[in-house]
Amino acid sequence: MHKYPPSLNYLLLALFGILSMLGIQHHSMWLDEVNCWLIAKNSHSLSELFHLNRYGGNPMLWDVLLYILTRFTAHPFFIQLLNILLSFLAAFLFLKYSPFTVLQKICILFSYFFFFEYNIISRTYELTWLLLVAFCILLTHPKRNYAAITFILILLANTHLFSLLVSIPLFFITLYFIRKEKETKPKTILLLSCLFLVGLIVSIISIIPAHDTFILQSLNESYFSADRISKASSYFVKGLYPFPDFFTYHFWNTNFIVSYLKPLSIILTAIILLAPITIFYEKYLLLLFFYISNFSIVISLFMLKLFTGTRYMGYSFMILLVALWLATDERFKSTPKFIQPWSALLLKVNKIVAKPFLWSIIGTQLLVGVCTYYMALKIPFSEGANVAEIIYKWFPPNTTVMVVPANSGPAVSAYLKREVYYPELNSYGTFYQWNAHPVLSNKELGKRIITTLNSDTSHFNAIVISLAYDSIESLQHSLEFGFDTTMYYMYKKAIINNGIITGENYVIYSLESHNPTNSVNTSSK
């Protein structure tokens, strides 16, 4: 353990907390954040919450926390506050108990994932990191509490599909030490194993998606498709060297190395795969943990229709940090016989490779974390909040708001704090279901909008269309020539186009009745 004044921990923690609060004040949440919140808010019971989440393909712990929170407040800011509290607690525990040097702690604390991606963006990943930190603290404690460790792993298995994959080898490591120490009774071991198994089963049941979810669409894809190969092969570089392409405005989820420096990407991947052998050769359990955890995630990315979000790749960074933390515990030391003849050579290589390898990773993480945080202060992440603000200011309270496409609607609905109409789904709602609904033509969408317009009782209507939606002008054309212009007219109200998220920049159209004293429905009779 590296000693330094405890007051430095509190200074770093205060700086982290202040910058985190400042960050969420400037962060407009996007689809993946607000959709979980809206589902939790609209669920009247835990069974309904489970039913509504059947398309997501993830365990339910984060959603249950949001469900509890939404019993007390309907304001979406509190999902951000919850996530910041979790990251603050993780930061406190990490600074207080982790074995890294103070400079390493600073780099990790303000790294891309823990300072921006998992901190400012409110998803389940910060909860995963908090549980991993708690696991490391408990497992490296001189007197291990295996019941508490098992409980942490059960929670971890229920945070995310990839967290589930990480929890399994960690539990086997826990079992290894339980049996090695021979202090725990066999009945207790059996009980802990059964409890963890139940936790796995609960997680797996909640992960299994509905038959019509978009996640299952990829099962018909060729196993040698470019998409599958690209996702799997770029996992380590995107996770450990998450350098975005800052030359493009919509830089989030991009990676400059993978996109423009492919030979370097191949070299880095080879180094990442080989370097752990020189670092953990005396602690084969951690070497197995590193490879099994990471490759189980790579296989999942290869098999499933998941976007190549950098957030997924961040598991490689968390797994590496967990392995490094646990490696400081001498109880892990055990060199397999077939490696022993190579120990002297591996030690020499370790002295040459280990420090540059680790510093290149955490140095990149710090640089990218600070730069991304700065960019996020200057540029809106999503324009959903700004669209809601414009509708509040420029439209009457009874305005019907229609959003196309449906997956760009939750960011608007959450900040409007009311339902919007989704023409694709032909229904009013707030959240978006990740099911494989049919794709409608502009003509069909126009018909649904006009039908809703004619049956509505409000004089004002707003149509919000994502700028990423195909053929916007074509949809506008279908609308303009689809209704009786003697009754109401349509014009472009605003273009909101400064968001980092491509799909959450919008154009707002206003449809207004020519007769302000009568509703559209009355005028059409």
N, C-alpha and C positions, 0 to 999 in steps of 0.2 A: 504494500500500500504506500503510495507516494504522499508524504506529509507536506502540508502547506497551511497557512493560517485559515481557520474555519471561516473567518469573516469574508474571505474571498469567495467562498461558496454563496454566501448570502448576497454579495454584490452581484455576482453572475446571475443568480436566481432573480434578483430584483430587475436587472437589465433585461433578462429574458421575458419576465412577466410584463414589464412595461411595453416592450416592443411587440409582444404577442397581442396585447390589448389594442395597441395602435394599429396593428396589422388587421385584426378582424373589423375594426371600425371602418377601414378602407376596403374591405372585401365584400363584394356582392356575391352571395352564394349562387351556385349553379344547380343544374338538374339533379346530379347525384346527391348533393347535400340536402336540398329542400324536399326532394321526393320522399326520402325516408321520414323526414319530419311531417310531411303532409299525410302520409299513410298512417303514422302513429297517431296524429291528431284526429284523423277521421275514423279510427278504430274504436269501437265501443266496448271491446273486450279483447283479452289476449288471444282467444280463438279466432276472432275476426282479424286481428293483427297477423296471425299466422297465415290465415287464408289470403289476405291481401298481399303478403310477401312471398307467395308461392312461385312467383316468376323471377325473383331476384337471384336465386341460386347461392344464397349466403346464410350462415347461421343467424340466430335471432338476438344475441345478447345486446348489441348496440340498439336494435329496434325496441327491445324491452325497456332499455334505459330511456329512450325517447318517449315511449308510451307513458312511462311513469311521469316524466317531465311535463308532457302535454296535459296531464290531469290538473296541473297547476297554472299553466300559462299557454297562450296561443301565439305568442310573439316568437317569430323564427330566430331572433337574436339569441335566444337561450340555448339553441343547439350549439352555437358558436361558443357561448360562455361555458357550457358543459365540456366541450372539447378542450378549451383553453385550461380549464381546471384540471383535466386529466393530464395534459401535457406539462402543466406546472408541477403536478405531483410527481410525474415521471422524471422531470428535470431535477427536482429536489432529491429524490432517491438516487438518481444517477450520480449527481455531484457528491452526495454524502458517502455513498457506499462503493462506487465503481473503482477499480484498481488503476485506472489510467492516470497519466501525468496531467497536470493542470492545463498544459497547452493542448494536449489531446482532448481533454474534456471540453475545452472551449470550442475546438474544431467540430466535435461531435454534437455539442449542444446547439450550435448555430449552423449545423449542416443543412443541406438542402431538404432532407426529409423531415428532420425534427424541428426545424425552424420555419419551414414553409409548407411543404406538401402535406405533412400529417398534422401540422399545427394550425395554420391559417385556414386550410380547407378542412371542413368538419365532416370526417368520415370515421369509420371504425378502426382505422390503422393506428391512431394514437393510443387507443385502448389496448391494441395488440402490443405496442411497445411498452406500455406501462406494466402489463402482465409479464412480459419477458424480463424487464428490469426486476420485478418482484421475484420471479423465479430464480434469477441469478443471485440475488441477495440471500434467498433462503437456502439455495443449494451450496453456496460457498460459506455459509455460516458454520462455525465449529461444531455446533450441535444442531443437526438438521431436524426440522419438523416435517416429517414426510406427509402427514395429513394435510398440512397447509400447502405443501408443494403440489400435492395431487389436486387440491381444490383450485389452485392457480391454473394448473394445466387443463382442468375441466372448463374453466372460464375461457382460457385461451382457445381451446378447441371450438368454442361457440362464438367466436368473434368474426371469423372469416374462413373461407375454404382453405386458403394457404396457411392460415394460423393452425388449422386442424392438422394439416400435413406436417407442420413444424412440431406440434405438441406430441405426436406419436413417438419420434425418436427421443425426445426429451423425457417422456415417461419411461421408456426402456432404460435410459441412463439412470433415472431415479430408481427403478427396480434393481438395476445392477448394484447400486450402492446399498440398497436395503438388504439384499442378500449377502453382500460382501461384509457388512458390518455385523450381521447376525444378532442384532439387538431387538429387532422387531419380530413379534410373534407371527407364525405362519397364518393364523386367522386374520391378523391385521393386514398382512400383505394381500391376502385373498380379498378382503373387504375393499382395500384401496384400489385393487385391480378391477373389481366389479364396479365400483363407483366411477372410475375413469371410463370403463367400457360403456356404462350407461350414458355418461357425458358424450362419448363419441356417437352413440346411437341417436341421441337427441339431436346432435349437430347434423348428422347425416340425413336424418328425416327432414330437418328444416332446409337442408341444402337441395334435396331432390326437387327439381323444378316441375311446374305443370307441363303437360305434354306439348302445349303450343307456345312455349317460351322461345324467344329468339336464340337462346343459348344452345338449344339442340339443333339449330339449323346447320351448324358446321359439321354435324356427323356425316352428312352426305358429301362433304368436301373431300377432294383428293388428299391423301396423306402426304403427298409430296408437293402440295400447293406452295406457292411462294409466300403466302401469308403465314402458313404454319411454320415454315422453315425460318422466316424472318423473325417471328416472335420468339421462337425458341433460341435461336443463335445469338440474339441481341440482349438476352436477359441479363447476363453478368455485366456487360459494359454499361447498359442503361441504368443498372442498379448501383454500381460502384463508381462510375464516372458519368453522372447524369448531367452532362454539359449541354444545355439547350442551344438551339440555333437562334441566338439573340439577333441575328440579321433579319429574321422574319418577325413580323408584328405578332402573329399568333404562335409564339414560341413554346407555349406549354405543351408537354408531351412530345416534343421534338428532341432529337439528340444529334448534335453536330458531328460527333465522331462516327456514329453509325451511318449517318446520311452522306458525309463528304470525305471521310477518312477511313474507308473500308479496310485497307491493309493494316492500319493501326488498330482498328477494331478487332481484326483476327488475331493480331499479336497480343493485344491486351487480354482477349478471351483465353488464349493459351497460357499466358502468365497467371491469370486468375485461377485457372484450373490446376496448375502445377504448384504455385507458391504455397498453398496450405499444407502440402506434404512436408515442406521444409520448416513450416511453423509449428505444426502439430504432430510431428513424427513420433515424439515421445508420449503423446496422449491420443492414442488411436480412437478412443471413444469420441473425441471431439472432431477428429478427422472424418469419421463415419457420419457424425451428426451433420457436418458441413456439406458433405456430398449427398447424403440421403435426402436431407431437407431441400436443398437447392434443386436437385434433379427431379424430385417429385413435383415441385412447382413448375419446372421447365416442361415436364411431360404434360401437366395440366394445361399450361399455356398452349402447348402443341395440339392437344386434343380438342379443347373447347373454343367456342367462338367468343373470345374475349378481345377487347380492344388492347392495343399495345400501350396502355397507360403506364407512365413511369412509376405510378404508385405501386403497381404490382411488382415491378422490378426492385423496389426498395426492400423487399424481403431479403435479397442477397446481402444488403448492407446490415440489416438487423441480425441475420444469421451469423455473419462474420463477427460482429461485435459481441454477440452472446458467446461464441466460441472463444474469442480472445479473453473475455471476462472470466469464463470458467477455467481457462488454461492457467490462470494464476493460482488456482487451488492445486496444491501438490498431491492431493488425493487422486487426481486424475492421471498422475504419472504412471505410465505402463507402456513399455516398448515391446511390440510383438517380436518373436524370435527371428522372423525372416527380415526384419528391418535392422536388427542389432548390428550385423556386419557393416551396414551402411551409415551407422550413427555418426561416426567421425566426419564423413563427407557431408552428410546432411547438416551437421552443426556448422561446418565452414560455409556452406551455401546459405544457411540461415543468417549468418552474420553479414553476408553480402546483400542478400535479397530482402529479408524481412522488413527492416526499417524503411528503405526506399519504397517498397511496395505499400506498406501501411500508410506512410505519410503522403504518398501520391493520391491515395484514396481519400483520406480525411481532409487533406489540403484542397482537393477538388471539391469535396462536399461543402467545405466552409466558403470557398469562393463563390460557388454556384448558389448556395443558400443566401448569402448576403446580397448578391446581384439580383436574384429572383425576388427576394423580399422588397428590394428597392424598386424594381420594375412594377411590382404589384401595388405599391403605394401610389405610383404615378398613373397606372392604367387600370380601368375597371376590369375585373375578372369576367363578370357577366353583366349584360345590360338589362337584365330582368328587373332589378330594383329601379333603374332609371325609367324604364317603360311604365312601371306602376306609378311612379311619381308624376310622370307626364299625364297619365290617365286621370289621376287624382286632381291635377291642376286644370286640365283643359277640357275635361268631360264632366257632365253632371253625374251625381251619385248613382242614378238608375241606369247608367249606360251598360248595355250588353257588350261584353268583351269576347271576341272570338280569336283563337290563336291557331296558327298553322306553321309548322306541323305540331302534332300533339306533344312530342318530346321536348319542345321548346316552351311549353306552357307552364309547367310547375314553377319555374323561376319567376314568372310574372304573377301567377296565382298566389304564391306564398307571400309576396310583398303587397299584393292587393288585399290579401286576407279575405278572399271570397272566390267562389267558383267562376270558371270561365267556360266558354263553349268550345269543344273540340270537334270541328267538322269531320275529321277523319273517323272519329269514334261515334259521331252523331249523338253526342251526349254532353251534358254539363258535368264538370268535375274539377278537381284540384290536382291530384297526383296522376302519374302516368304508369300504366301497367306495361311491363316488358314482355308483352305477348306478341306473337307474329301476326298482327292484324293486316288485312289486305291494303295494298297501296292503291290509292284512288287517283284518277286523273284530275287535272285542273277543272275540267268540265263538271265532273261529278262533285268535286269539292264546292264549286260555284253554286251548283243546284242546292246543296245542303245549306249553304250560307244564306241563299235567297229564301229558301223555305223557312228557315229560322227567323230571318228578317221579317217575313210577311206574317209570321205568327206571334211576333214579339209585341209587347205593349209599350216599349220604350221609344222615345223620339230619337235618341242618339244611340249609335252603335259604333264600336271600334273594332277594326280588324287588325290584328297584330301578326305579321308574317316574318318568320326568320329569314334573314338575308342569305342564309346558306341553302334555303329551300330552292329546288330547281324551278326555273321558268316562272319567276315571280310576276314578271310583266304579263305572261300568258294567263296566270290566274287573275290578275287585275283585269285583263281584257275580258275574260269569261264573266267576271262580276259586272263590269260596266255595261256589257251588252246583254246581260241576263235579266235585268230588272227594268221596270217602267221608270224612266228618268223624269216623268212628269210628277211622280209621287215623291221620290227622294233622289239624292245625288251623292256621289262618292268622290273624295279627293284625298291626296296624300297629305298627311298631317305632319309627319316627322320621320327622319331617318336617324336611328340611334346606332352608331357603327364604330364604337371605340373599344368594345370588349375583347379580351384575350380569347375567350371561347368563341370559336367561329360560328357555331350554331345558335349562339345567344346574342347576336346583333340583329336588330329588327327594323322594319319599316311599319309605321302606323298609318292606317287609313281611317278616315271618318266617313260614316254613312249617316246622313241626316235627312229627316223628312222635310218636304217643302212646306208642310202644314204644321207649324209648331204647336198648334192647339189640339191636334188630334194625334193619336198613335198611328204607327205604321199599319197596324192591324185594322183600325177603323177606316183609314184612308183607302184600303184596298177593297172595302165592301162596295 
